[in-house]
Amino acid sequence: MKVNQTERWLRLIFGFAVLLFAGIIYAWSLLNRPFALSLAEGGEFGWSPAQLSLNYTITIVCFCLGGFAGGMLSGKISARARVLAAAVLLFFGFFFTSRLAPGSGAALLYVTYGVMSGLGIGFAYTTIIGLTSAWFPDKKGLCSGVLLMGFGLTSLVIGSAADAMMNSALGWRTTYLILAAAIGAILAAAAFIVRAPREGTVFPLPVKKSGKQPDAGRDYSAGEMIRTGAFWLVFAEVALVAAIGSAAIALAKNILGEFEVRSPAAIIGVISILNGVGRLASGALFDRAGVRRTQFVISAVTIAAPVVVVVGILAKSAFAGIAGLALCYFSYGFAPTISSVFTSSFFGAKGFTRNFGIMNLILVPAPFAATLSGAIYQRTQSFLIPFLILTGVAAASLFVNLAIKKPQSEGGRPS
């Protein structure tokens, strides 16, 4: 049976909408405001930047672990059950966070927001992407880019709305309750709507273009995948690329404070668009230009991002600082698209959800860059040293990129 084109595009739009809510993980620099206010400023908690960065790190790690668990359970537990589990975890994660008592230790935040919400997002992420991508075997990069753009635009859409609500008469506790209900509801609905195409569905053949990446010659099991050099090189490259964006996203509000800009929340909302644009642009570029050319573009932007921030700090230029942060957000958008495209193109479509869950563990090391950057800033009261280190990390990612080859069983380089 030939695929219904209208149906598959509607499913892509719905997947985009679901991940737009699930991407709340990237709005932390806006949602942490009630926890960052010092007691002298009337805050209820007064936690330090390092403590709040650690929460972001825990959330990202649990997000990766949730994605891994969801992938491993893909053949044992139904997709509906996995997405419903995500809805429950996210609902109660935000609900319990809204109930934190004044003066509570940060450990409670780590459990409610970091562990519960992080695991829930991971379950939803790999399941929604896996099921929706199955409808687009001919447009892998574009599909991944659209879905991941939704995940990356949350700061602008949901995060900005939440920031406005927290600044209104509603207050932060009611805002967290609203987020709990909204995210829980849309994921619960997704559990009954999102599904893979029926067996035997016929899809259009990919358009053959010069430079387009080749498909994997066969489907790899999880064990086979992790025994290839390609897997570990991609793992290393994406971890390095993601480290830069992860640090910038977690500390964006503090960095803008160094430049004494007005309305930092509005600026973060605007530049967060580039996180989503980076996902869509890299996905489309993978389809159009091929893996090798796209990887060089990604390396160039990744290196430029922290360099421009360093220039802004040295020149005390708010314009350069904001431009550098924008590039950091943009380059961070490349990381999940690289993971998705390499998983499907190098290791096959049959076990995509499982293999993508494993590949998603790439992001586990990345948030530690945010924690380390926050600790260095707290000690030096400057972001110069952290971003000089991140510049070295970006340069290292280029050399890893040069070493990536197609799995040896298929031979050759990607196009």
HUNOR-V535574 format. One record per residue. RES is the residue in three letters. PSI is psi in degrees with one decimal (* if undefined). NEAR is the number of other ideal C-beta (glycine too) atoms within 8 Angstrom. D_CENTER is the distance of its C-alpha to the mean C-alpha in Angstrom with 2 decimals. Layout:
BEGIN
res = (RES | RES)
psi = (PSI | PSI)
near = (NEAR | NEAR)
d_center = (D_CENTER | D_CENTER)
END
This chain:
BEGIN
res = (MET | LYS | VAL | ASN | GLN | THR | GLU | ARG | TRP | LEU | ARG | LEU | ILE | PHE | GLY | PHE | ALA | VAL | LEU | LEU | PHE | ALA | GLY | ILE | ILE | TYR | ALA | TRP | SER | LEU | LEU | ASN | ARG | PRO | PHE | ALA | LEU | SER | LEU | ALA | GLU | GLY | GLY | GLU | PHE | GLY | TRP | SER | PRO | ALA | GLN | LEU | SER | LEU | ASN | TYR | THR | ILE | THR | ILE | VAL | CYS | PHE | CYS | LEU | GLY | GLY | PHE | ALA | GLY | GLY | MET | LEU | SER | GLY | LYS | ILE | SER | ALA | ARG | ALA | ARG | VAL | LEU | ALA | ALA | ALA | VAL | LEU | LEU | PHE | PHE | GLY | PHE | PHE | PHE | THR | SER | ARG | LEU | ALA | PRO | GLY | SER | GLY | ALA | ALA | LEU | LEU | TYR | VAL | THR | TYR | GLY | VAL | MET | SER | GLY | LEU | GLY | ILE | GLY | PHE | ALA | TYR | THR | THR | ILE | ILE | GLY | LEU | THR | SER | ALA | TRP | PHE | PRO | ASP | LYS | LYS | GLY | LEU | CYS | SER | GLY | VAL | LEU | LEU | MET | GLY | PHE | GLY | LEU | THR | SER | LEU | VAL | ILE | GLY | SER | ALA | ALA | ASP | ALA | MET | MET | ASN | SER | ALA | LEU | GLY | TRP | ARG | THR | THR | TYR | LEU | ILE | LEU | ALA | ALA | ALA | ILE | GLY | ALA | ILE | LEU | ALA | ALA | ALA | ALA | PHE | ILE | VAL | ARG | ALA | PRO | ARG | GLU | GLY | THR | VAL | PHE | PRO | LEU | PRO | VAL | LYS | LYS | SER | GLY | LYS | GLN | PRO | ASP | ALA | GLY | ARG | ASP | TYR | SER | ALA | GLY | GLU | MET | ILE | ARG | THR | GLY | ALA | PHE | TRP | LEU | VAL | PHE | ALA | GLU | VAL | ALA | LEU | VAL | ALA | ALA | ILE | GLY | SER | ALA | ALA | ILE | ALA | LEU | ALA | LYS | ASN | ILE | LEU | GLY | GLU | PHE | GLU | VAL | ARG | SER | PRO | ALA | ALA | ILE | ILE | GLY | VAL | ILE | SER | ILE | LEU | ASN | GLY | VAL | GLY | ARG | LEU | ALA | SER | GLY | ALA | LEU | PHE | ASP | ARG | ALA | GLY | VAL | ARG | ARG | THR | GLN | PHE | VAL | ILE | SER | ALA | VAL | THR | ILE | ALA | ALA | PRO | VAL | VAL | VAL | VAL | VAL | GLY | ILE | LEU | ALA | LYS | SER | ALA | PHE | ALA | GLY | ILE | ALA | GLY | LEU | ALA | LEU | CYS | TYR | PHE | SER | TYR | GLY | PHE | ALA | PRO | THR | ILE | SER | SER | VAL | PHE | THR | SER | SER | PHE | PHE | GLY | ALA | LYS | GLY | PHE | THR | ARG | ASN | PHE | GLY | ILE | MET | ASN | LEU | ILE | LEU | VAL | PRO | ALA | PRO | PHE | ALA | ALA | THR | LEU | SER | GLY | ALA | ILE | TYR | GLN | ARG | THR | GLN | SER | PHE | LEU | ILE | PRO | PHE | LEU | ILE | LEU | THR | GLY | VAL | ALA | ALA | ALA | SER | LEU | PHE | VAL | ASN | LEU | ALA | ILE | LYS | LYS | PRO | GLN | SER | GLU | GLY | GLY | ARG | PRO | SER)
psi = (128.5 | 139.2 | 140.4 | 111.0 | -39.7 | -43.2 | -45.1 | -33.4 | -35.1 | -36.8 | -35.1 | -41.9 | -41.6 | -41.8 | -40.1 | -46.4 | -40.7 | -46.0 | -22.3 | -38.5 | -39.4 | -23.1 | 13.4 | -18.1 | -31.0 | 1.0 | 11.8 | -37.3 | -17.7 | -39.0 | -12.4 | -0.7 | -45.8 | -22.0 | -17.9 | -21.0 | 130.7 | 159.7 | -34.1 | -27.8 | 6.0 | 10.9 | 159.0 | -16.4 | -49.5 | 36.7 | 149.2 | 162.4 | -36.4 | -40.4 | -39.7 | -34.3 | -36.9 | -36.8 | -40.9 | -42.0 | -45.7 | -41.4 | -45.7 | -43.6 | -44.8 | -33.1 | -45.7 | -41.8 | -37.7 | -40.8 | -40.0 | -47.3 | -42.3 | -40.7 | -43.5 | -29.0 | 0.7 | -28.7 | -0.6 | -31.9 | 139.9 | 154.4 | -37.7 | -45.2 | -38.5 | -41.0 | -36.5 | -38.7 | -39.4 | -42.8 | -43.4 | -46.5 | -43.6 | -40.7 | -52.2 | -28.4 | -48.3 | -34.7 | -49.5 | -31.3 | -38.5 | -17.6 | 5.1 | 131.5 | 142.7 | 136.3 | 1.6 | 154.0 | 155.2 | -20.0 | -34.8 | -38.6 | -40.5 | -35.2 | -49.3 | -54.1 | -49.5 | -57.5 | -54.9 | -51.3 | -40.6 | -46.8 | -42.1 | -43.8 | -40.3 | -44.4 | -46.6 | -42.1 | -58.8 | -34.2 | -47.7 | -45.3 | -42.9 | -46.3 | -40.9 | -38.2 | -27.2 | -19.0 | -6.3 | 56.8 | -20.1 | -11.2 | 58.7 | -47.8 | -45.3 | -45.5 | -48.1 | -42.6 | -43.1 | -47.9 | -45.9 | -23.3 | -40.6 | -43.2 | -33.5 | -15.9 | 2.9 | -38.3 | -42.3 | -47.3 | -64.3 | -42.4 | -43.8 | -39.7 | -41.6 | -39.3 | -42.7 | -39.5 | -39.1 | -30.3 | -4.0 | -170.7 | -16.6 | -40.1 | 170.0 | -33.2 | -45.8 | -36.5 | -43.6 | -35.7 | -41.1 | -42.9 | -41.3 | -47.3 | -44.5 | -48.4 | -41.7 | -40.4 | -44.4 | -33.0 | -36.5 | -40.3 | -40.6 | -32.6 | -26.8 | -3.0 | -45.2 | 130.2 | 163.4 | 159.0 | 154.0 | 149.8 | 135.6 | -2.9 | 132.8 | 126.8 | 157.7 | 149.3 | 146.3 | 141.3 | 125.8 | 120.4 | 150.8 | 127.3 | -5.0 | 143.6 | 143.3 | 154.7 | 158.0 | 144.0 | -23.1 | 170.4 | 131.1 | 139.5 | 167.9 | -43.1 | -41.9 | -41.3 | -49.0 | -6.7 | -0.5 | 147.2 | -32.9 | -41.7 | -48.0 | -31.7 | -42.4 | -41.7 | -47.6 | -43.5 | -47.9 | -35.4 | -40.5 | -43.9 | -44.5 | -27.7 | -38.4 | -50.4 | -36.6 | -44.9 | -43.5 | -42.1 | -43.7 | -30.3 | 10.7 | -45.7 | -39.3 | -39.5 | -44.1 | -32.2 | -32.8 | -32.6 | 2.3 | 43.8 | 154.7 | 149.9 | 59.7 | -33.5 | -39.3 | -40.3 | -43.0 | -41.3 | -41.0 | -49.0 | -19.9 | -19.3 | -36.4 | -25.1 | -46.5 | -40.9 | -38.1 | -36.0 | -46.0 | -44.2 | -44.3 | -36.6 | -45.5 | -36.9 | -36.9 | -43.3 | -38.3 | -43.1 | -15.2 | 166.0 | -51.8 | -48.3 | -41.1 | -39.4 | -36.7 | -38.3 | -44.2 | -44.2 | -41.9 | -45.4 | -38.7 | -39.3 | -40.4 | -33.6 | -58.3 | -28.2 | -43.3 | -36.3 | -43.2 | -42.9 | -42.7 | -41.2 | -45.5 | -38.4 | -2.5 | 41.4 | 114.0 | -36.4 | -48.6 | -38.4 | -45.1 | -40.4 | -41.0 | -42.8 | -39.8 | -41.8 | -35.3 | -44.4 | -43.8 | -46.6 | -31.8 | -30.5 | -21.7 | -34.8 | -54.5 | -30.1 | -40.5 | -47.4 | -47.7 | -47.6 | -44.3 | -38.4 | -46.0 | -38.8 | -35.5 | -30.8 | 4.1 | 164.5 | -25.3 | -46.4 | 31.9 | -47.9 | -43.6 | -49.5 | -34.9 | -35.0 | -39.2 | -45.7 | -30.5 | -17.1 | -10.2 | -36.2 | -5.3 | -47.9 | -27.4 | -47.0 | -16.6 | -21.1 | -35.8 | -43.5 | -44.8 | -42.3 | -40.8 | -39.8 | -41.2 | -41.3 | -43.4 | -33.4 | -39.7 | -15.0 | 32.4 | 145.6 | 3.7 | -51.9 | -46.6 | -40.2 | -21.8 | -40.3 | -43.0 | -29.4 | -40.8 | -37.6 | -42.0 | -40.8 | -39.5 | -34.8 | -29.3 | -44.2 | -35.7 | -41.3 | -41.7 | -24.0 | -11.5 | 128.1 | 161.9 | 148.8 | 136.5 | -29.3 | -22.6 | -23.2 | 155.9 | 174.0 | 157.9 | 153.1 | *)
near = (6 | 5 | 12 | 6 | 6 | 6 | 8 | 12 | 8 | 8 | 11 | 14 | 8 | 11 | 16 | 12 | 10 | 15 | 16 | 13 | 13 | 17 | 16 | 15 | 13 | 13 | 13 | 13 | 12 | 15 | 10 | 10 | 10 | 10 | 11 | 9 | 11 | 6 | 6 | 5 | 6 | 5 | 11 | 8 | 12 | 8 | 9 | 6 | 11 | 10 | 9 | 15 | 15 | 12 | 15 | 14 | 13 | 12 | 16 | 15 | 11 | 14 | 15 | 14 | 13 | 17 | 16 | 14 | 12 | 18 | 16 | 10 | 9 | 15 | 4 | 5 | 6 | 5 | 13 | 8 | 9 | 15 | 17 | 11 | 10 | 18 | 17 | 10 | 14 | 19 | 12 | 11 | 16 | 16 | 11 | 11 | 12 | 12 | 7 | 11 | 5 | 6 | 5 | 9 | 4 | 12 | 6 | 9 | 14 | 12 | 10 | 15 | 13 | 13 | 11 | 14 | 18 | 19 | 14 | 17 | 17 | 19 | 17 | 19 | 16 | 17 | 16 | 16 | 16 | 14 | 13 | 14 | 14 | 11 | 12 | 13 | 8 | 9 | 9 | 15 | 15 | 11 | 14 | 17 | 15 | 13 | 16 | 18 | 14 | 16 | 16 | 16 | 14 | 18 | 17 | 11 | 9 | 13 | 17 | 13 | 8 | 13 | 13 | 8 | 11 | 12 | 5 | 7 | 3 | 8 | 8 | 9 | 8 | 10 | 12 | 12 | 11 | 10 | 12 | 15 | 9 | 9 | 15 | 12 | 9 | 11 | 18 | 11 | 8 | 14 | 13 | 6 | 7 | 14 | 6 | 7 | 10 | 6 | 4 | 5 | 9 | 6 | 10 | 5 | 5 | 9 | 6 | 4 | 6 | 3 | 9 | 13 | 10 | 8 | 6 | 13 | 5 | 7 | 9 | 14 | 7 | 11 | 6 | 8 | 12 | 9 | 6 | 13 | 8 | 12 | 13 | 9 | 12 | 15 | 11 | 9 | 13 | 13 | 13 | 13 | 17 | 13 | 14 | 18 | 17 | 15 | 15 | 15 | 16 | 15 | 16 | 13 | 11 | 10 | 13 | 14 | 9 | 10 | 12 | 5 | 10 | 3 | 6 | 11 | 10 | 8 | 11 | 15 | 14 | 8 | 12 | 16 | 10 | 12 | 17 | 16 | 11 | 16 | 18 | 13 | 10 | 16 | 18 | 11 | 12 | 15 | 10 | 10 | 9 | 12 | 12 | 10 | 10 | 12 | 10 | 9 | 10 | 14 | 12 | 8 | 12 | 14 | 13 | 8 | 17 | 15 | 11 | 12 | 17 | 13 | 11 | 17 | 13 | 7 | 7 | 6 | 9 | 9 | 7 | 12 | 15 | 14 | 10 | 17 | 14 | 10 | 13 | 16 | 16 | 14 | 15 | 17 | 21 | 15 | 14 | 13 | 17 | 14 | 14 | 16 | 15 | 13 | 12 | 15 | 13 | 13 | 15 | 11 | 7 | 5 | 11 | 14 | 14 | 12 | 15 | 17 | 16 | 12 | 14 | 16 | 12 | 15 | 16 | 11 | 9 | 15 | 15 | 9 | 14 | 16 | 13 | 10 | 16 | 15 | 10 | 11 | 14 | 10 | 6 | 8 | 5 | 8 | 13 | 10 | 9 | 12 | 13 | 10 | 10 | 14 | 12 | 8 | 13 | 17 | 9 | 9 | 14 | 11 | 8 | 12 | 12 | 6 | 7 | 11 | 11 | 11 | 12 | 8 | 7 | 9 | 5 | 6 | 6 | 12 | 9)
d_center = (34.77 | 33.08 | 29.68 | 29.90 | 27.99 | 27.81 | 26.42 | 23.59 | 22.47 | 22.76 | 20.58 | 17.87 | 18.29 | 18.21 | 15.03 | 13.46 | 15.08 | 14.01 | 10.25 | 11.12 | 12.48 | 10.15 | 7.30 | 9.86 | 7.92 | 7.16 | 10.87 | 12.27 | 14.16 | 16.01 | 16.48 | 17.90 | 20.93 | 23.40 | 22.78 | 23.10 | 26.51 | 29.31 | 32.20 | 34.46 | 32.40 | 32.73 | 29.48 | 29.56 | 27.64 | 27.50 | 24.80 | 24.15 | 21.13 | 20.91 | 20.95 | 18.21 | 16.02 | 16.85 | 15.68 | 12.16 | 12.51 | 13.96 | 11.34 | 8.58 | 11.47 | 12.55 | 9.34 | 9.80 | 13.47 | 13.29 | 11.63 | 14.36 | 17.00 | 16.23 | 16.57 | 19.71 | 21.18 | 20.70 | 24.32 | 25.77 | 24.38 | 24.00 | 20.80 | 22.35 | 22.82 | 19.25 | 17.89 | 20.77 | 19.91 | 16.40 | 18.29 | 20.73 | 18.41 | 16.43 | 19.78 | 21.52 | 18.77 | 18.98 | 22.69 | 23.61 | 21.68 | 23.85 | 26.88 | 26.48 | 29.95 | 30.64 | 30.95 | 28.84 | 27.38 | 23.67 | 23.72 | 23.85 | 20.70 | 18.97 | 20.24 | 19.70 | 16.40 | 14.90 | 16.27 | 17.03 | 14.12 | 11.60 | 13.62 | 13.92 | 10.31 | 10.17 | 13.46 | 12.56 | 9.41 | 11.47 | 14.59 | 13.83 | 12.32 | 15.23 | 17.85 | 17.03 | 16.70 | 20.13 | 21.61 | 20.76 | 22.05 | 23.56 | 20.51 | 17.67 | 15.89 | 16.48 | 15.44 | 12.06 | 11.66 | 12.93 | 10.89 | 7.48 | 9.29 | 10.03 | 6.65 | 6.40 | 10.08 | 10.30 | 11.41 | 14.12 | 15.36 | 14.99 | 14.56 | 17.56 | 19.57 | 19.06 | 20.09 | 23.14 | 24.08 | 23.95 | 26.26 | 28.58 | 31.18 | 28.70 | 27.35 | 24.20 | 25.39 | 26.07 | 22.77 | 20.95 | 23.35 | 22.63 | 18.86 | 19.81 | 22.12 | 20.06 | 16.87 | 19.25 | 21.40 | 19.01 | 17.58 | 21.22 | 22.18 | 19.52 | 21.04 | 24.26 | 23.10 | 20.41 | 22.21 | 22.67 | 25.48 | 28.94 | 30.40 | 32.39 | 30.44 | 31.08 | 28.45 | 29.23 | 29.32 | 26.83 | 28.53 | 29.67 | 29.05 | 29.81 | 26.89 | 24.76 | 23.09 | 25.19 | 24.30 | 24.58 | 28.25 | 27.72 | 25.41 | 24.51 | 24.55 | 22.05 | 24.85 | 25.69 | 22.19 | 21.76 | 25.25 | 24.48 | 24.05 | 21.54 | 19.06 | 19.42 | 19.37 | 16.12 | 14.76 | 16.21 | 15.18 | 11.42 | 11.77 | 13.82 | 11.78 | 8.64 | 11.34 | 12.48 | 9.61 | 8.86 | 12.60 | 12.95 | 10.60 | 12.32 | 15.68 | 15.69 | 18.35 | 20.51 | 20.42 | 21.55 | 24.18 | 25.59 | 26.37 | 27.84 | 26.22 | 26.90 | 24.40 | 21.32 | 19.41 | 20.36 | 19.34 | 15.84 | 15.66 | 17.02 | 15.02 | 11.68 | 12.95 | 12.48 | 8.70 | 9.40 | 12.52 | 11.17 | 9.42 | 12.75 | 14.95 | 13.88 | 14.14 | 17.53 | 18.61 | 18.11 | 20.40 | 22.83 | 23.20 | 22.25 | 20.18 | 22.35 | 22.66 | 19.00 | 18.26 | 20.85 | 19.43 | 16.00 | 18.00 | 20.10 | 17.45 | 15.65 | 19.10 | 20.13 | 17.34 | 18.58 | 22.11 | 22.25 | 21.15 | 23.94 | 26.34 | 25.61 | 26.32 | 29.47 | 30.74 | 29.83 | 28.44 | 26.13 | 25.64 | 24.50 | 22.29 | 20.50 | 20.38 | 18.87 | 16.09 | 15.51 | 15.33 | 12.88 | 10.43 | 11.52 | 11.26 | 7.72 | 7.11 | 9.28 | 7.61 | 6.13 | 9.29 | 11.43 | 10.70 | 11.57 | 14.48 | 15.95 | 15.94 | 17.84 | 19.95 | 21.01 | 21.20 | 22.13 | 21.30 | 23.37 | 21.23 | 17.84 | 16.33 | 17.79 | 16.98 | 13.34 | 13.14 | 14.78 | 12.77 | 9.53 | 11.55 | 10.89 | 8.27 | 11.25 | 13.17 | 10.69 | 10.89 | 14.61 | 14.75 | 14.06 | 16.77 | 19.09 | 18.75 | 19.55 | 22.49 | 23.82 | 23.70 | 25.54 | 28.16 | 28.65 | 27.75 | 26.29 | 22.97 | 24.93 | 24.87 | 21.15 | 20.41 | 23.25 | 21.73 | 18.33 | 20.51 | 21.97 | 18.66 | 17.85 | 21.37 | 21.02 | 18.09 | 20.62 | 23.14 | 20.88 | 20.00 | 23.76 | 24.34 | 22.10 | 24.44 | 24.57 | 25.50 | 29.16 | 30.47 | 29.78 | 30.71 | 30.01 | 27.24 | 24.62 | 26.05)
END
